[in-house]
Structure formats: structure tokens, C-alpha cells
Amino acid sequence: MTDTSTGAGGLARHSMPRLGPVDRELSRRDRPLATGFFIDFAGPAPATEDVRRRVLARATGLPALHVTLSPDGRAWQRTPRVDDVGVHVRHRTGISGVAELERLTSHLLRAPLPGDGHSAWDMWLLSGYGPQRFRIAFRVDHAQLDGVGAAHTALGLLADTPCAGPRLLEPSSPSIAGFVHLARDLTRSLHPARVRHHAAACPGGQVRFAHAQLNEEEVRARADILGVNVNDACLAALALALGAWQKRCLAGMRRRDIPAFVPMSTRQAHERYAAGNRLAAYRLLLPCTAGTLAEAADQVRRQTTAARNCRRRESGRAALNYLPLPLGLAGTRLLSHPTRVPVVASSITFPEAPVCFGARPVGASMFCDLRTGSLGYMSFTRVAGTVRCGVAFDARNPGLQAVPDDWSDICRSGT
């Protein structure tokens, strides 16, 4: 019987996975690409020692927290037991207010992850900015974990009791239509995106993070009016928000639709905590030039429905599993290249609100540092009846700061 819970009760031993094409592509950097979650809680902040004690006790059963890349970057190798939690667990207290909290959160997007033989992950407890508020940041090298894997691992470290994490993929067969859909995306990715932006992310540059949050019921009501699901409504509103950004900040240039890289988790139950990435992706053209939200939603719905109906997720998993590594790596590199898809648009849902150290979550953001040449990483995270739009962007492109608020306004107004 497969244990489908998260938290300490669902931990099990896993064999070491091979380094797959996505892992190889994400590890081609001079420093790890950080991904993970910023989770806000309502309640008194836990003591640093309580967090360290829990992390130390549980990290031993989470295999992705015990790996590093081999010197040649071709394989995973195990690290010793996580004993030095001072490397992996940090506490910043005395934060003066929300403005300082957000500055520190942005700093963590690109702050170095543990190295020197330590597995590249850490957890930050951020407190002091409110009497009954604290934020936890869980960061990990994206080569070690994808978003769904990071979510299950974070729950395994933090949750007071086991609770359901993001949906895991039920085994299913790929389809010829799915492979054709993938081939079309690869062909379209041969051409650079036509949208121009002043400041694509550059190595060593500063990255900022902005977010806005709505009640999920409010977004669902808007989605029902539009005849789409919540995720499609979020993507449509994001497209219009990016259209507004182009109008404000790209003076003298035509607004253009923006190709987005949309990750899809292919992680299955037996891979819940496994190291490495289990994901496929497809190319979605964000309709930034649409005249109305209804028009944008219709264009998004047609694309997401086509990807779903052809079983693109399952076909992508099969392609990456069975193609020779050089072909899988070349396809991954082409489909995800920032000059071809300037935006990453990701989404994740926590079906249960995890209680951590006696506190309940009031919102969360999935995040990822920017790859060189990227316009932005944009995510929709659903937890505890909320939907949060998060945007990571290069500090030299400050106009993107307004995108989450514009997204919120568009969802609310429907225009």
C-alpha cells in the first residue's frame, strides 16, 4: 500500500535517481538556481531551537536534502547526515515592518545557498514585524527539486501532523497527439520571442519579488463568469496585466503577446520526496493584446485544454524518460530558453492548509530566481482559501512591480 501522506509519518527510503535532462539544464550555472516557497503564518513565531530540532529530526528521512552534484555535474552523490543545522536553519528576528520583510524576501531570491559539501537548501524563519505573524522561506537548488517536490519536502519538514500536499500524477499512457503537441512547441521555440524588454535578468543582478493576494472564492466567481477554471482565469488576468506593463513601460513599442513556459508536474506517488525534477512543460502564448478579460480567458482556455486533452503532461514525461540524454537535454534547453519564452508561469495548489508550530498559513508564494535573459518568474499559489500572484523580476525593470496589483484589480473588476 502506498503512503500518500506528507510530514514525518509519510517519510520513506528512496533510491538515488539519475540526473535527468531537466536537472542537467538547471545545474548549468556557476551557482544554484534557488526555488521554493515563502509561507506566511498567523500566530506567534516559534522558537529558533524548536525549528532546528524539528528540521534535524525530519531531514534525515527526506532524500533530496542529502544530495549534491558530483564534481563533473553528471550524477547525484549523497551528503552526510544533516547534523549542522546551523547551515540549513536560519532565523532573522527584529524585522521592523512589512517593508523590511519584503526587502529581505527579495534578497533571499539570490542569496547564496549552502555549499562547501552541504546540500544546497535552507530554511529561514522571519519574524518581528508583527505580534502574530511570521514568514518561513524554504529554499532549495532547483536542480535538486521541482516545485511539487519542494512543496512535499517542505511539508515533511514543517507540518505539525501529516497533511495532503499538491496533487501527484496518476500513472497514465502518453499519446501520439501529445508528442505532436510537443514537436509543435519545439518548432515554435526555434524563433526568439518578439516582445522586447529593457532589462532582461543578468548574472549578478538584483532580483525583486512582488505579490498580491485574493480570496480563492472571489477568483472562482470570476472564473465561473468567464466559463473557465481558476488557473485559466489567473493566466488571463496576468496576460492583461503584462499588456498594461507594456503600455506603461515600453513606450513607442507595439504591445505583443508573450510566450510563457508553463511547467507541469509529472511527479508520482513513489517519487514524492525523490531528488531531481519530475516535470514537463508546454508553451503558452499569453494574450497580452486581448481587448477584454473574456477574450483573454477564451484564448488561454483553448491552449490549456489542448495541452490537457492530448495528454501533454504524460507525453512529456515519457519523452524525457526514454529519449537519449543528449536529445532530452537539447529539447529541454530549446523549450525553456529565456529568449524563446521570456516568462515562466507556474501554479501550485495545497489542498490542505498545513498547521506548522501551531500556526495556520494565511498565504504563500512559490518562487524561483531568474535565469539569465528572463523577463520574470510568475506564480499562482493556492493555500487556505487564498490565491497569491507572485512575480520575481530584475530590479532594473521596476515597472513589473505593479503586475501583481494589476492582476488583482483585473480579477476583481473583470476588465
C-alpha positions in Angstrom: 0.0 0.0 0.0 1.4 3.4 -1.0 1.6 6.0 1.8 0.2 9.2 0.3 0.6 11.4 3.4 3.2 14.2 4.0 5.0 15.1 7.1 7.1 12.8 9.3 4.5 10.0 9.0 4.9 9.7 5.2 8.7 9.5 5.0 10.3 6.6 3.4 13.6 5.5 1.9 14.1 6.3 -1.8 16.8 5.1 -4.2 19.0 7.8 -5.8 17.6 8.9 -9.1 19.7 9.6 -12.1 20.4 13.1 -13.1 17.8 13.8 -15.8 17.7 16.3 -18.7 15.9 19.0 -16.7 18.3 18.6 -13.7 21.2 18.9 -16.1 19.9 22.0 -17.7 19.1 23.7 -14.3 22.6 22.8 -13.0 24.4 24.5 -15.9 25.2 27.6 -13.8 28.0 28.9 -11.6 25.7 28.9 -8.6 22.5 27.1 -7.7 19.1 28.4 -9.0 17.0 28.8 -5.9 13.4 27.8 -5.9 10.9 27.2 -3.0 8.2 28.9 -1.0 7.5 31.9 1.1 4.8 31.0 3.5 3.0 33.5 5.8 1.5 32.3 9.1 -0.9 33.8 11.6 0.3 33.1 15.2 3.3 33.6 17.4 6.7 32.8 15.8 8.2 29.5 17.0 11.5 29.5 18.9 14.6 29.0 16.7 15.5 25.9 18.6 12.1 24.3 18.1 12.5 24.8 14.3 16.0 23.4 14.3 15.0 20.4 16.4 12.2 19.5 14.0 14.2 20.1 10.9 17.1 17.9 12.3 14.7 15.1 13.2 12.9 15.1 9.9 15.5 15.9 7.3 17.1 12.5 7.8 14.1 10.9 6.1 13.9 13.3 3.1 16.3 12.1 0.4 16.5 15.3 -1.6 18.1 17.1 1.3 21.0 14.7 1.3 22.4 15.2 -2.2 24.9 17.3 -4.1 26.0 17.3 -7.6 29.1 15.3 -8.4 32.2 17.3 -9.4 31.6 16.6 -13.1 27.9 17.6 -12.8 26.6 14.3 -14.3 25.3 12.5 -11.2 23.9 12.9 -7.7 26.1 12.0 -4.8 25.0 11.6 -1.2 26.0 14.0 1.5 26.4 13.1 5.2 23.5 13.2 7.6 22.2 16.8 8.2 23.8 17.4 11.6 25.0 21.0 11.2 21.5 22.6 11.1 23.2 26.0 11.7 24.0 25.8 8.0 20.4 25.0 7.0 18.2 26.7 9.5 18.4 30.5 10.0 16.4 33.0 12.0 16.1 36.7 11.3 14.1 38.5 14.0 13.6 42.1 14.9 12.3 42.9 11.4 11.0 46.5 11.7 7.9 46.1 9.4 6.4 44.8 6.2 8.7 46.9 4.0 11.8 45.4 5.6 10.3 41.9 5.4 9.7 42.3 1.6 13.3 43.6 1.1 14.7 40.6 2.9 12.4 38.3 1.0 13.7 39.7 -2.3 17.3 39.3 -1.0 16.6 35.6 -0.4 15.8 35.0 -4.1 19.5 35.3 -4.9 21.3 34.9 -1.6 23.8 32.0 -1.8 22.5 28.6 -0.8 24.7 26.4 1.4 27.7 24.9 -0.3 31.2 23.5 0.6 29.9 19.9 0.6 26.5 20.8 2.2 23.3 20.0 0.3 22.0 23.2 -1.3 18.9 24.0 0.7 17.9 26.1 3.7 15.0 27.4 5.7 14.6 30.9 7.1 12.3 32.0 9.9 11.5 35.7 9.5 9.8 37.3 12.5 9.4 40.5 14.5 7.4 42.6 12.0 4.0 41.8 13.7 2.9 40.3 17.0 1.0 37.4 15.5 2.8 37.0 12.1 5.8 35.2 10.8 7.1 34.0 7.4 9.0 30.9 6.6 11.2 30.7 3.5 12.2 27.3 2.2 14.8 27.4 -0.5 16.4 24.7 -2.5 18.5 24.3 -5.6 16.1 23.8 -8.5 18.3 21.1 -9.9 17.5 19.1 -6.7 13.7 19.6 -6.6 10.9 20.9 -8.7 8.0 22.9 -7.2 5.8 19.9 -6.3 8.8 18.1 -4.8 9.8 21.1 -2.9 6.2 21.5 -1.6 6.1 17.9 -0.3 9.5 18.2 1.2 8.7 21.5 3.0 5.5 19.9 4.4 7.6 16.9 5.5 9.9 19.3 7.4 7.3 21.7 8.9 3.8 20.3 9.2 2.6 19.5 12.8 0.7 16.5 11.5 0.7 14.7 8.1 -1.5 16.5 5.6 -2.1 16.2 1.9 0.3 18.0 -0.4 -0.1 19.1 -4.1 -1.6 16.5 -6.4 0.7 13.8 -7.6 0.4 12.3 -11.1 -1.5 9.1 -11.6 0.3 6.8 -14.0 -1.1 7.1 -17.5 0.0 6.4 -21.0 1.3 9.1 -23.4 -0.3 9.8 -26.7 0.7 10.4 -30.3 -1.2 13.7 -30.1 0.9 14.7 -27.0 4.1 14.0 -28.9 2.8 16.1 -31.9 1.9 18.9 -29.5 5.5 18.8 -28.0 7.0 18.8 -31.5 5.0 21.9 -32.4 6.2 23.7 -29.3 9.8 22.9 -30.1 9.3 24.2 -33.6 7.8 27.4 -32.4 10.7 27.7 -29.9 13.2 28.0 -32.8 12.3 31.6 -33.1 13.1 34.3 -30.5 10.2 36.0 -28.7 9.1 39.2 -30.4 8.5 41.1 -27.1 11.3 43.4 -26.0 12.1 44.4 -22.5 14.6 47.0 -21.2 16.3 44.8 -18.7 16.4 41.0 -19.0 17.9 39.4 -16.0 21.7 39.4 -16.0 24.2 37.4 -13.9 24.8 39.0 -10.6 22.0 41.5 -10.9 19.5 42.2 -8.2 16.1 40.4 -8.2 12.9 41.8 -6.7 9.8 40.0 -5.6 6.2 41.4 -5.5 2.9 39.8 -4.8 -0.8 40.3 -4.4 -3.4 38.1 -2.9 -7.2 37.4 -3.4 -9.7 35.1 -1.7 -10.0 32.0 -3.8 -13.8 32.3 -3.8 -13.5 35.7 -5.4 -11.3 34.3 -8.2 -13.5 31.3 -8.6 -16.6 33.5 -9.0 -14.8 35.5 -11.8 -13.7 32.2 -13.4 -17.3 31.0 -13.4 -18.5 34.1 -15.2 -15.8 33.6 -17.8 -16.5 29.9 -18.2 -13.0 28.8 -17.3 -11.2 27.3 -14.3 -9.4 29.3 -11.7 -6.0 28.7 -13.2 -7.1 29.9 -16.6 -8.7 33.0 -15.1 -5.4 33.8 -13.3 -3.4 33.4 -16.5 -5.8 35.6 -18.5 -5.6 38.3 -15.9 -1.8 38.0 -15.8 -1.8 38.4 -19.6 -3.7 41.7 -19.4 -1.5 42.9 -16.5 1.6 42.3 -18.7 -0.2 44.1 -21.5 -0.7 47.1 -19.2 3.0 46.9 -18.3 4.0 47.0 -21.9 1.8 50.1 -22.5 3.3 51.9 -19.5 6.9 50.9 -19.7 7.7 50.1 -23.4 6.8 53.5 -24.9 6.8 53.6 -28.6 6.6 49.8 -29.0 3.6 47.8 -30.0 2.1 45.6 -27.4 2.7 41.9 -28.1 1.6 38.6 -26.8 4.3 36.9 -24.7 5.2 33.3 -24.9 5.3 31.6 -21.5 7.0 28.4 -20.3 4.3 26.6 -18.2 5.7 23.7 -16.1 3.6 20.7 -15.4 4.5 18.3 -12.6 4.9 14.6 -13.5 5.9 13.6 -10.0 4.2 10.3 -9.0 3.4 9.0 -5.5 6.5 6.8 -5.3 8.6 9.9 -6.2 7.0 12.2 -3.6 10.3 13.0 -1.9 12.8 11.9 -4.6 15.7 14.2 -5.6 15.6 15.7 -9.1 13.0 17.3 -11.3 9.8 15.4 -12.4 8.2 17.9 -14.7 7.2 18.5 -18.3 6.2 21.9 -19.8 4.4 23.5 -22.7 4.5 26.8 -24.4 1.5 29.1 -23.8 1.1 32.4 -25.6 -0.2 34.9 -23.1 -2.8 37.1 -24.9 -1.5 40.4 -23.7 -3.1 42.2 -26.7 -6.6 40.9 -25.9 -9.2 43.6 -25.6 -11.1 42.1 -22.7 -10.6 39.6 -19.9 -13.2 37.4 -21.5 -11.3 37.4 -24.8 -8.0 36.6 -23.0 -9.7 33.8 -21.0 -11.0 32.2 -24.1 -7.6 32.3 -25.7 -6.0 30.8 -22.6 -8.7 28.1 -22.2 -8.2 26.9 -25.8 -4.5 26.4 -25.2 -4.7 24.8 -21.8 -7.5 22.5 -22.9 -5.5 21.3 -26.0 -2.5 20.5 -23.7 -4.7 18.6 -21.3 -6.7 16.7 -23.9 -3.6 15.4 -25.8 -2.1 14.2 -22.5 0.9 16.5 -23.0 2.0 16.0 -19.3 2.2 12.2 -19.7 3.9 12.5 -23.2 6.4 15.0 -21.8 7.3 12.6 -19.0 7.7 9.7 -21.5 9.9 11.8 -23.8 12.3 12.8 -21.0 12.4 9.3 -19.6 13.1 7.4 -22.8 14.9 9.8 -25.2 18.7 9.6 -25.2 20.0 12.2 -22.7 21.6 14.5 -25.4 18.2 14.7 -27.2 16.3 15.3 -24.0 18.7 17.9 -22.9 18.6 19.7 -26.2 14.8 19.7 -26.2 14.6 21.0 -22.7 17.1 23.7 -23.4 15.2 24.9 -26.5 11.8 24.8 -25.0 12.8 26.7 -21.8 15.3 29.2 -23.2 14.5 32.7 -21.9 14.9 34.3 -25.4 12.2 32.0 -26.6 9.9 32.1 -23.6 10.7 35.2 -21.6 8.2 34.4 -18.8 7.7 31.3 -16.6 4.1 31.0 -15.5 3.7 28.4 -12.8 0.9 27.3 -10.4 0.5 25.1 -7.4 -2.3 24.2 -5.0 -2.1 23.0 -1.4 -5.3 21.1 -0.9 -5.0 21.3 2.9 -3.8 24.2 5.0 -0.8 22.8 6.9 -0.6 23.8 10.6 3.0 24.5 11.4 4.2 25.1 15.0 0.6 25.7 16.0 0.1 28.5 13.4 -2.1 28.4 10.2 -1.0 29.7 6.8 -2.6 32.9 5.5 -0.9 32.9 2.1 2.1 31.6 0.2 4.2 32.2 -2.9 6.1 29.7 -4.9 9.2 31.5 -6.2 12.3 30.9 -8.4 15.4 33.0 -9.1 15.7 34.3 -12.7 17.7 32.7 -15.4 19.9 35.0 -17.4 17.8 36.7 -20.1 14.4 36.1 -18.4 11.7 38.7 -18.1 10.1 37.3 -15.0 9.1 34.2 -13.0 5.3 34.4 -12.2 3.4 32.0 -10.0 0.0 31.4 -8.6 -0.1 29.6 -5.2 -3.3 28.5 -3.6 -3.5 27.7 0.1 -6.0 28.2 2.9 -8.6 29.7 0.6 -6.3 32.3 -0.9 -4.7 32.8 -4.4 -1.4 34.7 -4.5 0.2 36.0 -7.6 4.0 36.3 -7.1 6.4 37.9 -9.6 10.2 37.8 -9.5 11.8 40.3 -11.7 15.1 42.1 -12.3 15.5 45.3 -10.3 16.4 47.2 -13.4 12.9 46.6 -14.7 10.9 48.2 -11.8 7.7 48.5 -13.9 7.0 44.8 -13.2 6.5 45.7 -9.5 2.9 46.7 -10.4 2.0 43.5 -12.2 0.6 41.6 -9.2 -1.6 44.5 -8.2 -2.8 44.9 -11.7 -3.6 41.2 -11.8 -5.7 41.6 -8.6 -7.6 44.6 -10.0 -8.3 42.8 -13.3 -9.6 39.7 -11.5 -11.8 41.8 -9.3 -13.2 44.1 -12.0 -13.3 41.7 -14.9 -11.9 44.3 -17.2 
